[in-house]
Amino acid sequence: MIGKLKGLIDGFGDDYVHIDVGGVVYEAFCSSKTMQALPAVGHAAVVHVEMIVREDMIRLYGFATPEEKAWFTTLMTVQGVGARVALSILSTLSTGELQSAIALQDKAMIGRANGVGPKLAVRVVTELKGKVPTGLGIDAGTLGLQQALGEGVARSNVADAVSALSNLGYSSAQASAALAKVVAREGEDIATEKLIRLGLRELSS
């Protein structure tokens, strides 16, 4: 199995990169975020690789970071999510945004990806609940708060503050990440109004 490629960028296609490793050119399909992160043709690069072997093909999928590779394999455990859909999701959301969407059970965020309909978006957040690779993308405090919000068991002051910040145009992921920092610093018993004010300060800093 191939786990990583180190070589020179030989060329790009719409959704793949060619990497020259000692004179052998490998083709790896990538998310748009990985494509944007890779250097120009002729420059050295390291691409983390997942190899999928089937009866009629062998295909490499490349990632700029180990985190993105981990999410790719995690997404593919969901029924109905193949490599193409997994790359579409990773092209739309950063790994941190994806982790937040699952913790918050935010199917609308997942549904922004091409090829992901409402039913599949629900399946992704449902089947990956509790199966998210921990330690990737966001800190444990933020993840814990987002999971509580997603399960409907967050303290009322926090839930109300997230709702208020969302009404001001911030995403649930942005609001909950900011409020997690406030709660870690000020404690959970902070009044809703103060929580909103300090959350706004975090978001504007």
mmCIF file of the C-alpha atoms, coordinates in Angstrom:
data_MODEL
# 
_entry.id   MODEL 
# 
loop_
_atom_site.group_PDB 
_atom_site.id 
_atom_site.type_symbol 
_atom_site.label_atom_id 
_atom_site.label_alt_id 
_atom_site.label_comp_id 
_atom_site.label_asym_id 
_atom_site.label_entity_id 
_atom_site.label_seq_id 
_atom_site.pdbx_PDB_ins_code 
_atom_site.Cartn_x 
_atom_site.Cartn_y 
_atom_site.Cartn_z 
_atom_site.occupancy 
_atom_site.B_iso_or_equiv 
_atom_site.pdbx_formal_charge 
_atom_site.auth_seq_id 
_atom_site.auth_comp_id 
_atom_site.auth_asym_id 
_atom_site.auth_atom_id 
_atom_site.pdbx_PDB_model_num 
ATOM 1   C CA . MET A 1 1   ? 0.000   0.000  0.000   1.00 0.00 ? 1   MET A CA 1 
ATOM 2   C CA . ILE A 1 2   ? 1.110   3.560  -0.697  1.00 0.00 ? 2   ILE A CA 1 
ATOM 3   C CA . GLY A 1 3   ? 0.723   5.950  2.243   1.00 0.00 ? 3   GLY A CA 1 
ATOM 4   C CA . LYS A 1 4   ? 2.668   9.022  1.160   1.00 0.00 ? 4   LYS A CA 1 
ATOM 5   C CA . LEU A 1 5   ? 4.319   10.417 -1.954  1.00 0.00 ? 5   LEU A CA 1 
ATOM 6   C CA . LYS A 1 6   ? 7.381   12.687 -1.880  1.00 0.00 ? 6   LYS A CA 1 
ATOM 7   C CA . GLY A 1 7   ? 8.432   14.136 -5.191  1.00 0.00 ? 7   GLY A CA 1 
ATOM 8   C CA . LEU A 1 8   ? 8.044   16.947 -7.696  1.00 0.00 ? 8   LEU A CA 1 
ATOM 9   C CA . ILE A 1 9   ? 4.744   18.292 -8.975  1.00 0.00 ? 9   ILE A CA 1 
ATOM 10  C CA . ASP A 1 10  ? 4.598   17.199 -12.617 1.00 0.00 ? 10  ASP A CA 1 
ATOM 11  C CA . GLY A 1 11  ? 1.215   18.649 -13.565 1.00 0.00 ? 11  GLY A CA 1 
ATOM 12  C CA . PHE A 1 12  ? -2.402  19.261 -12.630 1.00 0.00 ? 12  PHE A CA 1 
ATOM 13  C CA . GLY A 1 13  ? -5.791  18.213 -13.979 1.00 0.00 ? 13  GLY A CA 1 
ATOM 14  C CA . ASP A 1 14  ? -9.193  19.496 -12.945 1.00 0.00 ? 14  ASP A CA 1 
ATOM 15  C CA . ASP A 1 15  ? -9.311  17.234 -9.895  1.00 0.00 ? 15  ASP A CA 1 
ATOM 16  C CA . TYR A 1 16  ? -5.976  15.433 -9.808  1.00 0.00 ? 16  TYR A CA 1 
ATOM 17  C CA . VAL A 1 17  ? -2.251  16.029 -9.513  1.00 0.00 ? 17  VAL A CA 1 
ATOM 18  C CA . HIS A 1 18  ? 0.681   14.226 -11.123 1.00 0.00 ? 18  HIS A CA 1 
ATOM 19  C CA . ILE A 1 19  ? 3.663   13.681 -8.825  1.00 0.00 ? 19  ILE A CA 1 
ATOM 20  C CA . ASP A 1 20  ? 7.056   12.588 -10.146 1.00 0.00 ? 20  ASP A CA 1 
ATOM 21  C CA . VAL A 1 21  ? 8.726   10.293 -7.623  1.00 0.00 ? 21  VAL A CA 1 
ATOM 22  C CA . GLY A 1 22  ? 12.137  9.253  -8.907  1.00 0.00 ? 22  GLY A CA 1 
ATOM 23  C CA . GLY A 1 23  ? 10.996  9.250  -12.519 1.00 0.00 ? 23  GLY A CA 1 
ATOM 24  C CA . VAL A 1 24  ? 7.719   7.432  -11.860 1.00 0.00 ? 24  VAL A CA 1 
ATOM 25  C CA . VAL A 1 25  ? 4.687   9.714  -12.205 1.00 0.00 ? 25  VAL A CA 1 
ATOM 26  C CA . TYR A 1 26  ? 1.729   8.982  -9.933  1.00 0.00 ? 26  TYR A CA 1 
ATOM 27  C CA . GLU A 1 27  ? -1.775  10.359 -10.413 1.00 0.00 ? 27  GLU A CA 1 
ATOM 28  C CA . ALA A 1 28  ? -3.704  11.267 -7.260  1.00 0.00 ? 28  ALA A CA 1 
ATOM 29  C CA . PHE A 1 29  ? -7.230  12.670 -7.111  1.00 0.00 ? 29  PHE A CA 1 
ATOM 30  C CA . CYS A 1 30  ? -7.613  15.517 -4.630  1.00 0.00 ? 30  CYS A CA 1 
ATOM 31  C CA . SER A 1 31  ? -10.082 17.895 -3.036  1.00 0.00 ? 31  SER A CA 1 
ATOM 32  C CA . SER A 1 32  ? -10.027 21.476 -4.265  1.00 0.00 ? 32  SER A CA 1 
ATOM 33  C CA . LYS A 1 33  ? -8.537  22.543 -0.924  1.00 0.00 ? 33  LYS A CA 1 
ATOM 34  C CA . THR A 1 34  ? -5.583  20.186 -1.393  1.00 0.00 ? 34  THR A CA 1 
ATOM 35  C CA . MET A 1 35  ? -5.149  21.325 -4.997  1.00 0.00 ? 35  MET A CA 1 
ATOM 36  C CA . GLN A 1 36  ? -4.948  24.932 -3.790  1.00 0.00 ? 36  GLN A CA 1 
ATOM 37  C CA . ALA A 1 37  ? -2.435  24.012 -1.081  1.00 0.00 ? 37  ALA A CA 1 
ATOM 38  C CA . LEU A 1 38  ? 0.005   22.250 -3.410  1.00 0.00 ? 38  LEU A CA 1 
ATOM 39  C CA . PRO A 1 39  ? 2.984   24.136 -4.890  1.00 0.00 ? 39  PRO A CA 1 
ATOM 40  C CA . ALA A 1 40  ? 3.485   24.934 -8.561  1.00 0.00 ? 40  ALA A CA 1 
ATOM 41  C CA . VAL A 1 41  ? 4.739   22.511 -11.209 1.00 0.00 ? 41  VAL A CA 1 
ATOM 42  C CA . GLY A 1 42  ? 8.389   21.611 -10.686 1.00 0.00 ? 42  GLY A CA 1 
ATOM 43  C CA . HIS A 1 43  ? 8.363   22.197 -6.942  1.00 0.00 ? 43  HIS A CA 1 
ATOM 44  C CA . ALA A 1 44  ? 8.802   19.539 -4.259  1.00 0.00 ? 44  ALA A CA 1 
ATOM 45  C CA . ALA A 1 45  ? 5.699   18.325 -2.452  1.00 0.00 ? 45  ALA A CA 1 
ATOM 46  C CA . VAL A 1 46  ? 4.536   15.754 0.067   1.00 0.00 ? 46  VAL A CA 1 
ATOM 47  C CA . VAL A 1 47  ? 1.104   14.241 -0.525  1.00 0.00 ? 47  VAL A CA 1 
ATOM 48  C CA . HIS A 1 48  ? -0.572  11.890 1.939   1.00 0.00 ? 48  HIS A CA 1 
ATOM 49  C CA . VAL A 1 49  ? -2.229  9.095  0.006   1.00 0.00 ? 49  VAL A CA 1 
ATOM 50  C CA . GLU A 1 50  ? -5.133  6.698  0.373   1.00 0.00 ? 50  GLU A CA 1 
ATOM 51  C CA . MET A 1 51  ? -5.050  3.872  -2.170  1.00 0.00 ? 51  MET A CA 1 
ATOM 52  C CA . ILE A 1 52  ? -8.318  2.212  -3.151  1.00 0.00 ? 52  ILE A CA 1 
ATOM 53  C CA . VAL A 1 53  ? -8.048  -1.128 -4.923  1.00 0.00 ? 53  VAL A CA 1 
ATOM 54  C CA . ARG A 1 54  ? -10.979 -2.681 -6.753  1.00 0.00 ? 54  ARG A CA 1 
ATOM 55  C CA . GLU A 1 55  ? -11.302 -5.437 -9.314  1.00 0.00 ? 55  GLU A CA 1 
ATOM 56  C CA . ASP A 1 56  ? -11.375 -2.991 -12.212 1.00 0.00 ? 56  ASP A CA 1 
ATOM 57  C CA . MET A 1 57  ? -9.118  -0.196 -10.950 1.00 0.00 ? 57  MET A CA 1 
ATOM 58  C CA . ILE A 1 58  ? -6.441  1.039  -8.589  1.00 0.00 ? 58  ILE A CA 1 
ATOM 59  C CA . ARG A 1 59  ? -6.799  4.707  -7.707  1.00 0.00 ? 59  ARG A CA 1 
ATOM 60  C CA . LEU A 1 60  ? -4.846  7.062  -5.462  1.00 0.00 ? 60  LEU A CA 1 
ATOM 61  C CA . TYR A 1 61  ? -6.411  9.914  -3.505  1.00 0.00 ? 61  TYR A CA 1 
ATOM 62  C CA . GLY A 1 62  ? -4.087  12.627 -2.265  1.00 0.00 ? 62  GLY A CA 1 
ATOM 63  C CA . PHE A 1 63  ? -4.306  14.999 0.694   1.00 0.00 ? 63  PHE A CA 1 
ATOM 64  C CA . ALA A 1 64  ? -2.287  17.972 1.865   1.00 0.00 ? 64  ALA A CA 1 
ATOM 65  C CA . THR A 1 65  ? -2.548  16.927 5.531   1.00 0.00 ? 65  THR A CA 1 
ATOM 66  C CA . PRO A 1 66  ? -2.959  13.712 7.544   1.00 0.00 ? 66  PRO A CA 1 
ATOM 67  C CA . GLU A 1 67  ? -6.127  15.252 9.022   1.00 0.00 ? 67  GLU A CA 1 
ATOM 68  C CA . GLU A 1 68  ? -7.803  15.520 5.635   1.00 0.00 ? 68  GLU A CA 1 
ATOM 69  C CA . LYS A 1 69  ? -6.835  11.926 4.838   1.00 0.00 ? 69  LYS A CA 1 
ATOM 70  C CA . ALA A 1 70  ? -8.318  10.756 8.152   1.00 0.00 ? 70  ALA A CA 1 
ATOM 71  C CA . TRP A 1 71  ? -11.572 12.548 7.376   1.00 0.00 ? 71  TRP A CA 1 
ATOM 72  C CA . PHE A 1 72  ? -11.683 11.032 3.896   1.00 0.00 ? 72  PHE A CA 1 
ATOM 73  C CA . THR A 1 73  ? -11.535 7.496  5.273   1.00 0.00 ? 73  THR A CA 1 
ATOM 74  C CA . THR A 1 74  ? -14.016 8.364  8.039   1.00 0.00 ? 74  THR A CA 1 
ATOM 75  C CA . LEU A 1 75  ? -16.530 9.827  5.592   1.00 0.00 ? 75  LEU A CA 1 
ATOM 76  C CA . MET A 1 76  ? -16.335 6.709  3.443   1.00 0.00 ? 76  MET A CA 1 
ATOM 77  C CA . THR A 1 77  ? -17.646 4.605  6.333   1.00 0.00 ? 77  THR A CA 1 
ATOM 78  C CA . VAL A 1 78  ? -21.035 6.276  5.818   1.00 0.00 ? 78  VAL A CA 1 
ATOM 79  C CA . GLN A 1 79  ? -23.464 4.373  3.620   1.00 0.00 ? 79  GLN A CA 1 
ATOM 80  C CA . GLY A 1 80  ? -23.815 6.178  0.298   1.00 0.00 ? 80  GLY A CA 1 
ATOM 81  C CA . VAL A 1 81  ? -20.576 8.155  0.591   1.00 0.00 ? 81  VAL A CA 1 
ATOM 82  C CA . GLY A 1 82  ? -17.987 7.095  -1.950  1.00 0.00 ? 82  GLY A CA 1 
ATOM 83  C CA . ALA A 1 83  ? -14.654 8.655  -2.775  1.00 0.00 ? 83  ALA A CA 1 
ATOM 84  C CA . ARG A 1 84  ? -16.152 11.303 -5.063  1.00 0.00 ? 84  ARG A CA 1 
ATOM 85  C CA . VAL A 1 85  ? -18.680 12.508 -2.480  1.00 0.00 ? 85  VAL A CA 1 
ATOM 86  C CA . ALA A 1 86  ? -16.068 12.435 0.288   1.00 0.00 ? 86  ALA A CA 1 
ATOM 87  C CA . LEU A 1 87  ? -13.793 14.664 -1.806  1.00 0.00 ? 87  LEU A CA 1 
ATOM 88  C CA . SER A 1 88  ? -16.723 16.964 -2.549  1.00 0.00 ? 88  SER A CA 1 
ATOM 89  C CA . ILE A 1 89  ? -17.389 17.418 1.170   1.00 0.00 ? 89  ILE A CA 1 
ATOM 90  C CA . LEU A 1 90  ? -13.694 18.046 1.838   1.00 0.00 ? 90  LEU A CA 1 
ATOM 91  C CA . SER A 1 91  ? -13.635 20.555 -1.019  1.00 0.00 ? 91  SER A CA 1 
ATOM 92  C CA . THR A 1 92  ? -16.487 22.469 0.609   1.00 0.00 ? 92  THR A CA 1 
ATOM 93  C CA . LEU A 1 93  ? -15.598 22.307 4.310   1.00 0.00 ? 93  LEU A CA 1 
ATOM 94  C CA . SER A 1 94  ? -12.297 22.489 6.132   1.00 0.00 ? 94  SER A CA 1 
ATOM 95  C CA . THR A 1 95  ? -11.595 19.621 8.520   1.00 0.00 ? 95  THR A CA 1 
ATOM 96  C CA . GLY A 1 96  ? -12.451 21.891 11.444  1.00 0.00 ? 96  GLY A CA 1 
ATOM 97  C CA . GLU A 1 97  ? -15.753 22.932 9.862   1.00 0.00 ? 97  GLU A CA 1 
ATOM 98  C CA . LEU A 1 98  ? -16.602 19.305 9.126   1.00 0.00 ? 98  LEU A CA 1 
ATOM 99  C CA . GLN A 1 99  ? -15.894 18.274 12.702  1.00 0.00 ? 99  GLN A CA 1 
ATOM 100 C CA . SER A 1 100 ? -18.071 21.125 13.970  1.00 0.00 ? 100 SER A CA 1 
ATOM 101 C CA . ALA A 1 101 ? -20.907 20.231 11.590  1.00 0.00 ? 101 ALA A CA 1 
ATOM 102 C CA . ILE A 1 102 ? -20.985 16.650 12.847  1.00 0.00 ? 102 ILE A CA 1 
ATOM 103 C CA . ALA A 1 103 ? -20.734 17.635 16.506  1.00 0.00 ? 103 ALA A CA 1 
ATOM 104 C CA . LEU A 1 104 ? -23.542 20.176 16.042  1.00 0.00 ? 104 LEU A CA 1 
ATOM 105 C CA . GLN A 1 105 ? -25.544 17.727 13.891  1.00 0.00 ? 105 GLN A CA 1 
ATOM 106 C CA . ASP A 1 106 ? -25.683 20.527 11.310  1.00 0.00 ? 106 ASP A CA 1 
ATOM 107 C CA . LYS A 1 107 ? -26.908 18.760 8.182   1.00 0.00 ? 107 LYS A CA 1 
ATOM 108 C CA . ALA A 1 108 ? -27.209 22.071 6.308   1.00 0.00 ? 108 ALA A CA 1 
ATOM 109 C CA . MET A 1 109 ? -23.433 22.560 6.441   1.00 0.00 ? 109 MET A CA 1 
ATOM 110 C CA . ILE A 1 110 ? -22.835 19.068 5.041   1.00 0.00 ? 110 ILE A CA 1 
ATOM 111 C CA . GLY A 1 111 ? -25.507 19.654 2.398   1.00 0.00 ? 111 GLY A CA 1 
ATOM 112 C CA . ARG A 1 112 ? -23.531 22.536 0.907   1.00 0.00 ? 112 ARG A CA 1 
ATOM 113 C CA . ALA A 1 113 ? -21.283 20.006 -0.848  1.00 0.00 ? 113 ALA A CA 1 
ATOM 114 C CA . ASN A 1 114 ? -22.072 19.045 -4.433  1.00 0.00 ? 114 ASN A CA 1 
ATOM 115 C CA . GLY A 1 115 ? -23.671 15.620 -4.669  1.00 0.00 ? 115 GLY A CA 1 
ATOM 116 C CA . VAL A 1 116 ? -24.936 15.630 -1.087  1.00 0.00 ? 116 VAL A CA 1 
ATOM 117 C CA . GLY A 1 117 ? -28.711 15.719 -0.834  1.00 0.00 ? 117 GLY A CA 1 
ATOM 118 C CA . PRO A 1 118 ? -30.757 16.253 2.345   1.00 0.00 ? 118 PRO A CA 1 
ATOM 119 C CA . LYS A 1 119 ? -31.086 12.533 3.134   1.00 0.00 ? 119 LYS A CA 1 
ATOM 120 C CA . LEU A 1 120 ? -27.377 11.866 2.715   1.00 0.00 ? 120 LEU A CA 1 
ATOM 121 C CA . ALA A 1 121 ? -26.482 14.929 4.791   1.00 0.00 ? 121 ALA A CA 1 
ATOM 122 C CA . VAL A 1 122 ? -28.633 13.576 7.630   1.00 0.00 ? 122 VAL A CA 1 
ATOM 123 C CA . ARG A 1 123 ? -26.979 10.176 7.285   1.00 0.00 ? 123 ARG A CA 1 
ATOM 124 C CA . VAL A 1 124 ? -23.491 11.708 7.484   1.00 0.00 ? 124 VAL A CA 1 
ATOM 125 C CA . VAL A 1 125 ? -24.111 13.634 10.704  1.00 0.00 ? 125 VAL A CA 1 
ATOM 126 C CA . THR A 1 126 ? -26.063 10.734 12.225  1.00 0.00 ? 126 THR A CA 1 
ATOM 127 C CA . GLU A 1 127 ? -23.694 7.885  11.381  1.00 0.00 ? 127 GLU A CA 1 
ATOM 128 C CA . LEU A 1 128 ? -20.561 9.855  12.285  1.00 0.00 ? 128 LEU A CA 1 
ATOM 129 C CA . LYS A 1 129 ? -21.918 11.069 15.607  1.00 0.00 ? 129 LYS A CA 1 
ATOM 130 C CA . GLY A 1 130 ? -19.433 9.867  18.194  1.00 0.00 ? 130 GLY A CA 1 
ATOM 131 C CA . LYS A 1 131 ? -17.125 8.467  15.506  1.00 0.00 ? 131 LYS A CA 1 
ATOM 132 C CA . VAL A 1 132 ? -15.302 11.694 14.714  1.00 0.00 ? 132 VAL A CA 1 
ATOM 133 C CA . PRO A 1 133 ? -11.495 11.358 14.809  1.00 0.00 ? 133 PRO A CA 1 
ATOM 134 C CA . THR A 1 134 ? -10.730 13.216 18.041  1.00 0.00 ? 134 THR A CA 1 
ATOM 135 C CA . GLY A 1 135 ? -7.901  15.696 18.201  1.00 0.00 ? 135 GLY A CA 1 
ATOM 136 C CA . LEU A 1 136 ? -8.382  16.832 14.620  1.00 0.00 ? 136 LEU A CA 1 
ATOM 137 C CA . GLY A 1 137 ? -9.361  20.358 13.712  1.00 0.00 ? 137 GLY A CA 1 
ATOM 138 C CA . ILE A 1 138 ? -10.812 21.792 16.929  1.00 0.00 ? 138 ILE A CA 1 
ATOM 139 C CA . ASP A 1 139 ? -10.015 21.615 20.635  1.00 0.00 ? 139 ASP A CA 1 
ATOM 140 C CA . ALA A 1 140 ? -11.736 19.314 23.109  1.00 0.00 ? 140 ALA A CA 1 
ATOM 141 C CA . GLY A 1 141 ? -13.607 22.133 24.873  1.00 0.00 ? 141 GLY A CA 1 
ATOM 142 C CA . THR A 1 142 ? -15.180 23.378 21.666  1.00 0.00 ? 142 THR A CA 1 
ATOM 143 C CA . LEU A 1 143 ? -16.007 19.840 20.551  1.00 0.00 ? 143 LEU A CA 1 
ATOM 144 C CA . GLY A 1 144 ? -17.668 19.041 23.879  1.00 0.00 ? 144 GLY A CA 1 
ATOM 145 C CA . LEU A 1 145 ? -19.815 22.172 23.754  1.00 0.00 ? 145 LEU A CA 1 
ATOM 146 C CA . GLN A 1 146 ? -20.806 21.517 20.146  1.00 0.00 ? 146 GLN A CA 1 
ATOM 147 C CA . GLN A 1 147 ? -21.745 17.925 20.929  1.00 0.00 ? 147 GLN A CA 1 
ATOM 148 C CA . ALA A 1 148 ? -23.922 19.125 23.815  1.00 0.00 ? 148 ALA A CA 1 
ATOM 149 C CA . LEU A 1 149 ? -25.627 21.593 21.475  1.00 0.00 ? 149 LEU A CA 1 
ATOM 150 C CA . GLY A 1 150 ? -26.114 18.917 18.831  1.00 0.00 ? 150 GLY A CA 1 
ATOM 151 C CA . GLU A 1 151 ? -27.680 16.573 21.380  1.00 0.00 ? 151 GLU A CA 1 
ATOM 152 C CA . GLY A 1 152 ? -29.870 19.317 22.844  1.00 0.00 ? 152 GLY A CA 1 
ATOM 153 C CA . VAL A 1 153 ? -28.340 19.047 26.324  1.00 0.00 ? 153 VAL A CA 1 
ATOM 154 C CA . ALA A 1 154 ? -26.319 22.274 26.429  1.00 0.00 ? 154 ALA A CA 1 
ATOM 155 C CA . ARG A 1 155 ? -27.003 24.713 29.267  1.00 0.00 ? 155 ARG A CA 1 
ATOM 156 C CA . SER A 1 156 ? -29.780 27.142 28.366  1.00 0.00 ? 156 SER A CA 1 
ATOM 157 C CA . ASN A 1 157 ? -27.555 30.222 28.634  1.00 0.00 ? 157 ASN A CA 1 
ATOM 158 C CA . VAL A 1 158 ? -25.087 28.749 26.135  1.00 0.00 ? 158 VAL A CA 1 
ATOM 159 C CA . ALA A 1 159 ? -27.808 27.573 23.747  1.00 0.00 ? 159 ALA A CA 1 
ATOM 160 C CA . ASP A 1 160 ? -29.482 31.001 23.889  1.00 0.00 ? 160 ASP A CA 1 
ATOM 161 C CA . ALA A 1 161 ? -26.165 32.756 23.262  1.00 0.00 ? 161 ALA A CA 1 
ATOM 162 C CA . VAL A 1 162 ? -25.426 30.548 20.241  1.00 0.00 ? 162 VAL A CA 1 
ATOM 163 C CA . SER A 1 163 ? -28.896 31.321 18.883  1.00 0.00 ? 163 SER A CA 1 
ATOM 164 C CA . ALA A 1 164 ? -28.379 35.058 19.392  1.00 0.00 ? 164 ALA A CA 1 
ATOM 165 C CA . LEU A 1 165 ? -24.992 35.050 17.665  1.00 0.00 ? 165 LEU A CA 1 
ATOM 166 C CA . SER A 1 166 ? -26.401 32.967 14.815  1.00 0.00 ? 166 SER A CA 1 
ATOM 167 C CA . ASN A 1 167 ? -29.147 35.563 14.367  1.00 0.00 ? 167 ASN A CA 1 
ATOM 168 C CA . LEU A 1 168 ? -26.384 38.145 13.956  1.00 0.00 ? 168 LEU A CA 1 
ATOM 169 C CA . GLY A 1 169 ? -25.017 36.228 10.975  1.00 0.00 ? 169 GLY A CA 1 
ATOM 170 C CA . TYR A 1 170 ? -22.405 33.951 12.532  1.00 0.00 ? 170 TYR A CA 1 
ATOM 171 C CA . SER A 1 171 ? -22.502 30.224 11.834  1.00 0.00 ? 171 SER A CA 1 
ATOM 172 C CA . SER A 1 172 ? -23.247 27.817 14.672  1.00 0.00 ? 172 SER A CA 1 
ATOM 173 C CA . ALA A 1 173 ? -19.671 26.552 14.390  1.00 0.00 ? 173 ALA A CA 1 
ATOM 174 C CA . GLN A 1 174 ? -18.219 30.061 14.730  1.00 0.00 ? 174 GLN A CA 1 
ATOM 175 C CA . ALA A 1 175 ? -20.535 30.980 17.598  1.00 0.00 ? 175 ALA A CA 1 
ATOM 176 C CA . SER A 1 176 ? -19.953 27.797 19.580  1.00 0.00 ? 176 SER A CA 1 
ATOM 177 C CA . ALA A 1 177 ? -16.166 27.980 19.137  1.00 0.00 ? 177 ALA A CA 1 
ATOM 178 C CA . ALA A 1 178 ? -16.128 31.552 20.474  1.00 0.00 ? 178 ALA A CA 1 
ATOM 179 C CA . LEU A 1 179 ? -18.433 30.733 23.378  1.00 0.00 ? 179 LEU A CA 1 
ATOM 180 C CA . ALA A 1 180 ? -16.366 27.679 24.318  1.00 0.00 ? 180 ALA A CA 1 
ATOM 181 C CA . LYS A 1 181 ? -13.419 30.014 24.915  1.00 0.00 ? 181 LYS A CA 1 
ATOM 182 C CA . VAL A 1 182 ? -15.582 32.313 27.032  1.00 0.00 ? 182 VAL A CA 1 
ATOM 183 C CA . VAL A 1 183 ? -16.964 29.436 29.115  1.00 0.00 ? 183 VAL A CA 1 
ATOM 184 C CA . ALA A 1 184 ? -13.468 28.013 29.647  1.00 0.00 ? 184 ALA A CA 1 
ATOM 185 C CA . ARG A 1 185 ? -12.322 31.395 30.940  1.00 0.00 ? 185 ARG A CA 1 
ATOM 186 C CA . GLU A 1 186 ? -15.420 32.641 32.812  1.00 0.00 ? 186 GLU A CA 1 
ATOM 187 C CA . GLY A 1 187 ? -17.204 29.435 33.853  1.00 0.00 ? 187 GLY A CA 1 
ATOM 188 C CA . GLU A 1 188 ? -20.594 27.984 32.879  1.00 0.00 ? 188 GLU A CA 1 
ATOM 189 C CA . ASP A 1 189 ? -22.745 30.128 35.199  1.00 0.00 ? 189 ASP A CA 1 
ATOM 190 C CA . ILE A 1 190 ? -22.191 33.341 33.254  1.00 0.00 ? 190 ILE A CA 1 
ATOM 191 C CA . ALA A 1 191 ? -25.353 35.294 32.380  1.00 0.00 ? 191 ALA A CA 1 
ATOM 192 C CA . THR A 1 192 ? -26.629 34.988 28.822  1.00 0.00 ? 192 THR A CA 1 
ATOM 193 C CA . GLU A 1 193 ? -26.245 38.705 28.068  1.00 0.00 ? 193 GLU A CA 1 
ATOM 194 C CA . LYS A 1 194 ? -22.628 38.730 29.225  1.00 0.00 ? 194 LYS A CA 1 
ATOM 195 C CA . LEU A 1 195 ? -21.958 35.494 27.361  1.00 0.00 ? 195 LEU A CA 1 
ATOM 196 C CA . ILE A 1 196 ? -23.224 37.073 24.142  1.00 0.00 ? 196 ILE A CA 1 
ATOM 197 C CA . ARG A 1 197 ? -21.156 40.218 24.692  1.00 0.00 ? 197 ARG A CA 1 
ATOM 198 C CA . LEU A 1 198 ? -17.949 38.297 25.400  1.00 0.00 ? 198 LEU A CA 1 
ATOM 199 C CA . GLY A 1 199 ? -18.685 35.939 22.520  1.00 0.00 ? 199 GLY A CA 1 
ATOM 200 C CA . LEU A 1 200 ? -18.910 38.905 20.162  1.00 0.00 ? 200 LEU A CA 1 
ATOM 201 C CA . ARG A 1 201 ? -15.594 40.148 21.501  1.00 0.00 ? 201 ARG A CA 1 
ATOM 202 C CA . GLU A 1 202 ? -14.000 36.774 20.726  1.00 0.00 ? 202 GLU A CA 1 
ATOM 203 C CA . LEU A 1 203 ? -15.466 36.760 17.230  1.00 0.00 ? 203 LEU A CA 1 
ATOM 204 C CA . SER A 1 204 ? -14.176 40.246 16.475  1.00 0.00 ? 204 SER A CA 1 
ATOM 205 C CA . SER A 1 205 ? -10.675 39.680 17.870  1.00 0.00 ? 205 SER A CA 1 
# 
